[in-house]
């Protein structure tokens, strides 16, 4: 692995085409090695806990001239989503539905390019036996995962859910299904890691503003 030190922040950078056995995207410049290790760890923990894992890519944007750009936004977002999942599982249990426990894991980065406000790239990892799909994108309200993610971002921003229309964006091929015992597991995992490796790019990160540019679940 080709590495170099970014002395200002004392972080390791790589310009290699691979991280461990996974191909990575370095066409937009070097990637932060510490972030790659953390992302790999989060995915491994998710699959270890839930051998059938649903991975969701989503971008979260801020309203124009929104003042709070701190990493606490993501804490509020993930806590809201966790609370909704707990409530959903409790509701199903009370109705006699078989419930599979679901531990939410996540990876996020905050970036700022040419716009006045930063945006967040996010990967969410859930139990696929609990949630298999995002659900209906056109539904304004509902009990699918699209609605929960929109509601969680609205909660983080302290606005009503309808106000985040256009601020929650699901890119093409936003869903990956990692099945540990399937024949395509290694290929799907490698494709997912390659897809999110650009989260670790040094370009567009903001430093020196007393707020993190990267975060992930620790357990």
NUVO-837530 format. One record per residue: residue number from 1; residue in one letter; x negated, y, z negated of N, C-alpha, C in turn. Coordinates in Angstrom, 1 decimal. Layout:
residues N
  nr rest     nu     nv     nw    cau    cav    caw     cu     cv     cw
 NUM    A      X      Y      Z      X      Y      Z      X      Y      Z
...
END
This chain:
residues 219
  nr rest     nu     nv     nw    cau    cav    caw     cu     cv     cw
   1    X   -0.9   -1.2    0.0    0.0    0.0    0.0   -0.9    1.2    0.0
   2    X   -0.6    2.1    0.9   -1.4    3.4    1.0   -0.9    4.4    0.0
   3    X   -1.7    4.9   -0.9   -1.3    5.8   -2.0   -2.2    7.0   -2.0
   4    X   -1.6    8.1   -2.5   -2.4    9.3   -2.8   -1.8    9.9   -4.0
   5    X   -2.5   10.8   -4.7   -2.0   11.4   -5.9   -1.6   12.8   -5.6
   6    X   -0.4   13.2   -6.1    0.1   14.5   -6.0   -0.2   15.2   -7.3
   7    X   -1.3   15.9   -7.3   -1.9   16.4   -8.6   -1.0   17.3   -9.3
   8    X   -0.2   18.1   -8.6    0.7   19.1   -9.3    1.6   18.4  -10.3
   9    X    2.2   17.3   -9.9    3.2   16.7  -10.8    2.6   15.3  -11.3
  10    X    1.4   15.0  -11.0    0.8   13.8  -11.4    1.6   12.6  -11.1
  11    X    2.0   12.5   -9.9    2.8   11.4   -9.4    2.1   10.7   -8.3
  12    X    2.3    9.4   -8.1    1.7    8.7   -7.0    2.6    8.7   -5.7
  13    X    2.0    8.9   -4.6    2.7    8.9   -3.3    2.2    7.8   -2.4
  14    X    3.1    7.3   -1.6    2.8    6.3   -0.6    3.2    6.7    0.8
  15    X    2.4    6.4    1.8    2.7    6.6    3.2    2.8    5.3    3.9
  16    X    2.8    4.2    3.2    2.9    2.9    3.7    4.2    2.6    4.4
  17    X    4.3    1.6    5.2    5.5    1.2    5.8    6.2    0.2    5.0
  18    X    5.6   -0.3    3.9    6.2   -1.3    3.0    5.9   -1.0    1.6
  19    X    6.9   -1.4    0.7    6.8   -1.3   -0.7    7.1   -2.7   -1.2
  20    X    6.1   -3.4   -1.8    6.2   -4.8   -2.1    6.4   -5.5   -0.8
  21    X    7.5   -6.3   -0.6    7.8   -7.0    0.6    8.8   -6.2    1.4
  22    X    9.3   -5.0    1.0   10.4   -4.4    1.6    9.9   -3.2    2.5
  23    X   10.4   -3.2    3.7   10.1   -2.0    4.6   10.7   -0.8    4.0
  24    X   10.0    0.4    4.1   10.5    1.6    3.6   10.4    2.7    4.7
  25    X   11.1    3.8    4.4   11.1    4.9    5.4   10.2    6.0    5.0
  26    X    9.1    6.2    5.7    8.2    7.3    5.4    8.1    8.3    6.6
  27    X    9.0    8.3    7.5    9.0    9.1    8.7    9.2   10.6    8.3
  28    X    9.7   10.9    7.1    9.9   12.3    6.7    8.9   12.7    5.6
  29    X    7.8   11.9    5.6    6.7   12.2    4.6    6.6   11.2    3.5
  30    X    5.6   11.4    2.6    5.3   10.4    1.6    6.5   10.2    0.6
  31    X    6.5    9.0    0.0    7.5    8.6   -1.0    6.8    8.5   -2.3
  32    X    7.6    8.9   -3.4    7.1    8.8   -4.7    7.2    7.4   -5.2
  33    X    6.0    6.8   -5.5    5.9    5.4   -5.8    6.7    5.1   -7.1
  34    X    6.6    5.9   -8.1    7.3    5.7   -9.4    8.9    5.5   -9.2
  35    X    9.4    6.3   -8.3   10.8    6.2   -8.0   11.1    4.9   -7.3
  36    X   10.3    4.4   -6.4   10.5    3.2   -5.7   10.5    2.0   -6.7
  37    X    9.6    2.0   -7.7    9.6    1.0   -8.7   10.9    1.0   -9.5
  38    X   11.3    2.2   -9.9   12.5    2.3  -10.7   13.8    1.8   -9.9
  39    X   13.8    2.2   -8.6   15.0    1.7   -7.8   15.0    0.2   -7.6
  40    X   13.8   -0.3   -7.4   13.7   -1.8   -7.3   14.2   -2.5   -8.6
  41    X   13.8   -1.9   -9.7   14.2   -2.5  -11.0   15.7   -2.4  -11.2
  42    X   16.3   -1.3  -10.9   17.8   -1.2  -11.1   18.5   -2.2  -10.3
  43    X   18.1   -2.4   -9.0   18.8   -3.4   -8.2   18.6   -4.8   -8.7
  44    X   17.4   -5.1   -9.2   17.1   -6.4   -9.7   18.0   -6.7  -11.0
  45    X   18.1   -5.7  -11.8   18.9   -5.8  -13.0   20.4   -6.0  -12.7
  46    X   20.8   -5.3  -11.7   22.2   -5.4  -11.3   22.6   -6.8  -10.8
  47    X   21.7   -7.3   -9.9   21.9   -8.7   -9.4   21.8   -9.7  -10.5
  48    X   20.8   -9.5  -11.4   20.7  -10.5  -12.5   21.9  -10.5  -13.4
  49    X   22.5   -9.4  -13.6   23.7   -9.3  -14.4   25.0   -9.8  -13.6
  50    X   25.1   -9.4  -12.4   26.2   -9.7  -11.5   25.6  -10.3  -10.2
  51    X   25.5  -11.6  -10.1   25.0  -12.3   -8.9   25.7  -11.9   -7.6
  52    X   26.9  -11.4   -7.7   27.6  -10.9   -6.6   27.8   -9.4   -6.9
  53    X   26.9   -8.6   -6.3   26.9   -7.1   -6.6   27.4   -6.3   -5.4
  54    X   28.3   -5.4   -5.6   28.7   -4.4   -4.6   27.9   -3.1   -4.8
  55    X   27.2   -2.7   -3.7   26.4   -1.5   -3.7   27.1   -0.5   -2.8
  56    X   27.3    0.7   -3.3   28.0    1.8   -2.6   27.1    3.0   -2.5
  57    X   26.9    3.5   -1.2   26.2    4.8   -1.0   27.2    5.9   -0.9
  58    X   26.9    7.0   -1.6   27.8    8.2   -1.6   27.0    9.4   -1.8
  59    X   27.4   10.5   -1.1   26.7   11.8   -1.3   27.7   12.7   -2.0
  60    X   27.2   13.4   -3.0   28.0   14.3   -3.8   27.5   15.8   -3.6
  61    X   28.4   16.6   -3.2   28.0   18.0   -2.9   28.7   18.9   -3.9
  62    X   28.1   20.1   -3.9   28.6   21.2   -4.9   29.4   22.2   -4.1
  63    X   30.4   22.8   -4.8   31.1   23.9   -4.2   30.2   25.1   -3.9
  64    X   30.5   25.9   -3.0   29.7   27.1   -2.6   29.4   27.9   -3.9
  65    X   28.1   28.2   -4.1   27.7   29.1   -5.2   28.0   28.5   -6.5
  66    X   28.1   27.2   -6.6   28.4   26.6   -7.9   27.1   26.8   -8.8
  67    X   27.4   27.2  -10.0   26.3   27.7  -10.9   25.4   26.5  -11.5
  68    X   26.1   25.5  -12.0   25.4   24.4  -12.7   24.8   23.4  -11.8
  69    X   23.5   23.4  -11.6   22.9   22.4  -10.8   22.0   21.4  -11.6
  70    X   22.3   21.3  -12.8   21.4   20.5  -13.7   21.8   19.0  -13.6
  71    X   20.8   18.2  -14.0   21.1   16.7  -14.0   22.2   16.3  -14.9
  72    X   22.7   17.1  -15.8   23.8   16.8  -16.6   25.1   16.5  -15.8
  73    X   25.1   17.1  -14.6   26.3   16.8  -13.7   26.4   15.3  -13.5
  74    X   25.2   14.7  -13.2   25.3   13.3  -12.9   25.6   12.4  -14.2
  75    X   25.2   12.9  -15.3   25.6   12.2  -16.6   27.1   12.3  -16.7
  76    X   27.7   13.4  -16.5   29.1   13.5  -16.6   29.8   12.7  -15.5
  77    X   29.3   12.7  -14.3   29.9   11.8  -13.3   29.8   10.4  -13.6
  78    X   28.7    9.8  -14.0   28.6    8.4  -14.3   29.4    8.0  -15.6
  79    X   29.5    8.9  -16.6   30.3    8.6  -17.7   31.8    8.6  -17.4
  80    X   32.2    9.5  -16.5   33.6    9.5  -16.1   33.9    8.2  -15.4
  81    X   33.0    7.8  -14.5   33.3    6.6  -13.7   33.3    5.3  -14.6
  82    X   32.4    5.3  -15.6   32.4    4.2  -16.5   33.7    4.1  -17.3
  83    X   34.2    5.3  -17.7   35.5    5.3  -18.5   36.6    4.9  -17.7
  84    X   36.6    5.2  -16.4   37.7    4.8  -15.5   37.7    3.3  -15.3
  85    X   36.5    2.7  -15.2   36.4    1.3  -15.0   36.8    0.6  -16.3
  86    X   36.5    1.1  -17.5   36.9    0.4  -18.7   38.4    0.5  -18.8
  87    X   39.0    1.6  -18.4   40.5    1.8  -18.5   41.2    0.8  -17.5
  88    X   40.6    0.7  -16.3   41.1   -0.2  -15.3   41.1   -1.7  -15.8
  89    X   40.0   -2.1  -16.4   39.9   -3.5  -16.9   40.8   -3.7  -18.0
  90    X   41.0   -2.8  -18.9   41.9   -2.9  -20.0   43.3   -3.0  -19.5
  91    X   43.7   -2.2  -18.5   45.1   -2.2  -18.0   45.3   -3.6  -17.3
  92    X   44.4   -4.1  -16.6   44.5   -5.4  -16.0   44.6   -6.5  -17.0
  93    X   43.8   -6.4  -18.1   43.9   -7.4  -19.1   45.2   -7.4  -19.8
  94    X   45.8   -6.3  -20.1   47.1   -6.1  -20.8   48.2   -6.7  -19.9
  95    X   48.0   -6.7  -18.6   49.0   -7.2  -17.7   48.8   -8.7  -17.3
  96    X   47.8   -9.3  -18.0   47.6  -10.7  -17.9   46.7  -11.1  -16.7
  97    X   46.1  -10.1  -16.1   45.2  -10.4  -14.9   43.9  -10.8  -15.4
  98    X   43.3  -11.8  -14.7   41.9  -12.2  -15.1   41.0  -11.1  -14.9
  99    X   40.1  -10.8  -15.8   39.2   -9.7  -15.8   37.8  -10.1  -15.7
 100    X   37.0   -9.6  -14.8   35.6   -9.8  -14.7   34.9   -8.5  -15.2
 101    X   34.0   -8.7  -16.2   33.4   -7.5  -16.7   32.5   -6.8  -15.7
 102    X   32.4   -5.5  -15.8   31.7   -4.8  -14.7   30.8   -3.7  -15.4
 103    X   29.5   -3.9  -15.3   28.5   -3.0  -15.8   28.1   -2.1  -14.6
 104    X   28.3   -0.8  -14.7   28.0    0.1  -13.7   26.5    0.5  -13.8
 105    X   25.8    0.3  -12.7   24.4    0.8  -12.6   24.3    1.8  -11.4
 106    X   23.3    2.6  -11.5   23.3    3.7  -10.5   21.9    4.2  -10.3
 107    X   21.7    4.9   -9.2   20.4    5.6   -8.8   20.9    6.9   -8.2
 108    X   20.3    8.0   -8.5   20.6    9.3   -7.9   19.4   10.1   -7.7
 109    X   19.4   11.0   -6.7   18.4   12.0   -6.5   19.1   13.3   -6.2
 110    X   18.5   14.4   -6.6   19.0   15.7   -6.3   18.1   16.3   -5.3
 111    X   18.6   16.9   -4.2   17.8   17.4   -3.1   18.4   18.8   -2.7
 112    X   17.5   19.6   -2.2   17.9   20.9   -1.6   17.1   21.1   -0.3
 113    X   17.9   21.3    0.7   17.2   21.5    2.0   17.4   23.0    2.4
 114    X   18.2   23.2    3.4   18.4   24.6    3.9   19.5   25.3    3.2
 115    X   20.4   24.6    2.6   21.6   25.2    2.0   21.3   25.9    0.7
 116    X   22.2   26.7    0.2   22.0   27.4   -1.0   22.1   26.6   -2.2
 117    X   22.9   25.5   -2.1   23.1   24.6   -3.2   22.5   23.2   -3.0
 118    X   22.0   22.5   -4.0   21.5   21.2   -3.8   22.7   20.2   -3.6
 119    X   22.3   19.0   -3.3   23.3   17.9   -3.2   22.7   16.7   -3.8
 120    X   23.5   15.7   -4.1   23.0   14.4   -4.7   23.3   13.2   -3.8
 121    X   22.3   12.4   -3.6   22.4   11.1   -3.0   22.5   10.1   -4.1
 122    X   23.5    9.2   -4.0   23.8    8.3   -5.1   24.0    6.9   -4.5
 123    X   23.5    5.9   -5.3   23.8    4.5   -5.1   24.5    4.0   -6.4
 124    X   25.6    3.4   -6.2   26.4    2.8   -7.3   26.4    1.3   -7.1
 125    X   26.2    0.5   -8.2   26.1   -0.9   -8.2   27.1   -1.5   -9.2
 126    X   28.0   -2.3   -8.7   29.1   -2.8   -9.5   29.3   -4.3   -9.3
 127    X   30.0   -5.0  -10.1   30.3   -6.4  -10.0   31.3   -6.6   -8.8
 128    X   30.8   -7.3   -7.8   31.6   -7.6   -6.7   32.8   -8.4   -7.0
 129    X   32.8   -9.2   -8.1   33.9  -10.0   -8.5   35.0   -9.2   -9.1
 130    X   34.7   -8.0   -9.5   35.6   -7.0  -10.0   36.1   -6.0   -8.9
 131    X   35.2   -5.5   -8.2   35.5   -4.6   -7.1   34.8   -5.0   -5.8
 132    X   35.6   -5.3   -4.8   35.1   -5.9   -3.6   34.9   -4.8   -2.5
 133    X   35.7   -3.8   -2.6   35.7   -2.8   -1.5   35.9   -1.4   -2.1
 134    X   35.7   -0.4   -1.2   36.0    1.0   -1.6   37.5    1.3   -1.6
 135    X   38.2    0.7   -0.8   39.7    1.0   -0.7   40.0    2.0    0.4
 136    X   41.2    2.5    0.4   41.8    3.3    1.4   41.2    4.8    1.2
 137    X   40.4    5.2    2.3   39.8    6.5    2.2   40.9    7.6    2.3
 138    X   42.0    7.4    2.9   43.0    8.4    3.2   43.9    8.7    1.9
 139    X   43.8    7.8    0.9   44.6    7.9   -0.2   44.1    9.1   -1.1
 140    X   45.0   10.0   -1.4   44.6   11.2   -2.2   44.5   10.7   -3.7
 141    X   45.4    9.8   -4.1   45.3    9.3   -5.5   45.5    7.8   -5.4
 142    X   45.1    7.1   -6.4   45.2    5.7   -6.4   44.2    5.0   -7.3
 143    X   44.3    3.7   -7.3   43.4    2.9   -8.2   42.3    2.2   -7.5
 144    X   41.9    2.8   -6.3   40.8    2.2   -5.6   39.5    2.9   -6.0
 145    X   38.4    2.3   -5.5   37.1    2.9   -5.9   36.8    4.2   -5.3
 146    X   37.3    4.5   -4.1   37.2    5.8   -3.5   37.8    6.9   -4.4
 147    X   39.0    6.6   -4.9   39.7    7.5   -5.8   39.0    7.7   -7.1
 148    X   38.4    6.7   -7.6   37.7    6.8   -8.9   36.5    7.6   -8.7
 149    X   35.7    7.5   -7.7   34.5    8.2   -7.4   34.9    9.7   -7.3
 150    X   35.9   10.0   -6.5   36.4   11.4   -6.3   36.8   12.0   -7.7
 151    X   37.5   11.2   -8.4   38.0   11.7   -9.7   36.8   12.0  -10.7
 152    X   35.8   11.1  -10.6   34.6   11.2  -11.5   33.8   12.5  -11.1
 153    X   33.7   12.8   -9.8   33.0   14.0   -9.4   33.8   15.2   -9.8
 154    X   35.1   15.2   -9.7   35.9   16.3  -10.1   35.8   16.5  -11.6
 155    X   35.7   15.5  -12.4   35.6   15.6  -13.8   34.2   16.2  -14.1
 156    X   33.2   15.8  -13.4   31.8   16.4  -13.6   31.8   17.8  -13.4
 157    X   32.5   18.3  -12.3   32.6   19.7  -11.9   33.6   20.5  -12.7
 158    X   34.4   19.8  -13.5   35.5   20.4  -14.3   36.5   21.1  -13.4
 159    X   36.9   20.4  -12.3   37.9   20.9  -11.4   38.9   19.8  -11.1
 160    X   40.1   20.1  -10.5   41.1   19.1  -10.2   40.6   18.3   -9.0
 161    X   41.1   17.1   -8.9   40.6   16.1   -8.0   40.7   16.6   -6.5
 162    X   41.8   17.3   -6.2   42.0   17.8   -4.8   40.9   18.8   -4.5
 163    X   40.3   19.4   -5.4   39.2   20.4   -5.2   37.9   19.8   -4.7
 164    X   37.8   18.5   -4.8   36.5   17.9   -4.4   36.6   17.3   -3.0
 165    X   37.8   17.6   -2.3   37.9   17.1   -0.9   36.8   17.8   -0.1
 166    X   36.1   16.9    0.6   35.0   17.4    1.4   33.7   17.5    0.6
 167    X   33.7   17.3   -0.7   32.5   17.3   -1.5   32.0   15.9   -1.8
 168    X   32.8   14.9   -1.6   32.4   13.5   -1.8   32.4   12.9   -0.4
 169    X   31.2   12.5    0.0   31.0   12.0    1.4   30.4   10.6    1.4
 170    X   31.1    9.6    2.1   30.6    8.3    2.2   30.0    8.1    3.6
 171    X   28.7    7.9    3.7   28.1    7.8    5.0   28.5    6.5    5.7
 172    X   28.1    6.4    6.9   28.4    5.2    7.7   27.8    4.0    7.1
 173    X   28.5    2.9    7.1   28.0    1.6    6.4   27.7    1.9    5.0
 174    X   28.6    2.4    4.2   28.4    2.8    2.9   28.3    1.7    1.9
 175    X   28.8    0.5    2.3   28.9   -0.7    1.4   28.0   -1.8    1.7
 176    X   27.3   -2.3    0.7   26.5   -3.5    0.9   26.9   -4.5   -0.2
 177    X   27.0   -5.8    0.2   27.4   -6.9   -0.7   26.2   -7.8   -0.8
 178    X   25.7   -7.8   -2.1   24.5   -8.6   -2.4   25.0   -9.9   -3.1
 179    X   24.9  -11.0   -2.5   25.3  -12.3   -3.1   24.0  -13.2   -3.3
 180    X   23.6  -13.3   -4.5   22.3  -13.9   -4.9   22.1  -15.3   -4.2
 181    X   23.2  -16.1   -4.2   23.0  -17.4   -3.7   23.4  -17.6   -2.2
 182    X   23.6  -16.5   -1.5   23.9  -16.6   -0.1   22.6  -16.7    0.7
 183    X   22.8  -17.2    2.0   21.6  -17.3    2.8   21.0  -15.9    3.3
 184    X   21.9  -14.9    3.3   21.4  -13.6    3.8   21.1  -12.7    2.6
 185    X   20.9  -13.2    1.4   20.7  -12.3    0.3   19.4  -11.5    0.5
 186    X   18.3  -12.1    0.8   17.0  -11.4    1.0   17.1  -10.4    2.1
 187    X   17.8  -10.7    3.2   17.9   -9.7    4.3   18.7   -8.5    3.9
 188    X   19.8   -8.8    3.2   20.7   -7.7    2.8   20.0   -6.8    1.8
 189    X   19.3   -7.4    0.8   18.6   -6.6   -0.2   17.5   -5.8    0.4
 190    X   16.8   -6.4    1.4   15.7   -5.6    2.0   16.3   -4.5    2.8
 191    X   17.4   -4.7    3.5   18.0   -3.6    4.3   18.5   -2.5    3.4
 192    X   19.1   -2.9    2.2   19.6   -1.9    1.2   18.4   -1.1    0.7
 193    X   17.3   -1.7    0.3   16.2   -1.0   -0.2   15.6   -0.1    0.8
 194    X   15.5   -0.5    2.0   15.0    0.3    3.1   15.9    1.5    3.2
 195    X   17.2    1.3    3.2   18.1    2.4    3.4   18.0    3.5    2.3
 196    X   17.8    3.1    1.0   17.7    4.0   -0.1   16.3    4.5   -0.4
 197    X   15.3    3.9    0.3   13.9    4.3    0.0   13.7    5.8    0.3
 198    X   14.4    6.4    1.2   14.2    7.8    1.4   14.7    8.7    0.2
 199    X   15.4    8.1   -0.8   15.7    8.8   -2.0   14.4    9.2   -2.7
 200    X   13.3    8.5   -2.4   12.0    8.7   -3.1   11.2    9.7   -2.4
 201    X   11.6   10.3   -1.3   10.7   11.2   -0.5   10.4   12.4   -1.3
 202    X    9.2   12.9   -1.2    8.8   14.1   -1.9    9.4   15.3   -1.3
 203    X    9.6   15.3    0.0   10.2   16.5    0.7   11.6   16.7    0.1
 204    X   12.0   17.9   -0.1   13.3   18.4   -0.5   13.6   18.2   -2.0
 205    X   12.6   17.7   -2.8   12.8   17.6   -4.2   12.4   19.0   -4.8
 206    X   13.1   19.3   -5.9   12.8   20.5   -6.6   12.1   20.2   -8.0
 207    X   11.0   20.9   -8.2   10.3   20.7   -9.5   10.1   22.1  -10.2
 208    X    9.9   22.0  -11.5    9.7   23.2  -12.2   10.9   24.0  -12.5
 209    X   12.1   23.4  -12.5   13.4   24.1  -12.8   14.0   23.5  -14.0
 210    X   13.3   22.8  -14.8   13.8   22.3  -16.1   15.0   21.3  -15.9
 211    X   15.0   20.6  -14.8   16.0   19.6  -14.6   15.5   18.5  -13.7
 212    X   15.9   17.3  -14.0   15.4   16.2  -13.2   15.9   16.2  -11.8
 213    X   15.1   15.6  -10.9   15.4   15.4   -9.5   15.8   14.0   -9.2
 214    X   15.6   13.1  -10.2   15.8   11.7  -10.1   16.4   11.1  -11.4
 215    X   17.3   10.2  -11.2   17.8    9.5  -12.4   18.4    8.1  -12.1
 216    X   18.4    7.3  -13.0   18.9    5.9  -12.8   19.3    5.3  -14.1
 217    X   20.2    4.3  -14.1   20.6    3.6  -15.3   19.3    2.8  -15.8
 218    X   19.3    2.8  -17.2   18.1    2.2  -17.8   18.2    0.7  -18.2
 219    X   19.5    0.3  -18.4   19.7   -1.1  -18.8   20.3   -2.0  -17.7
END
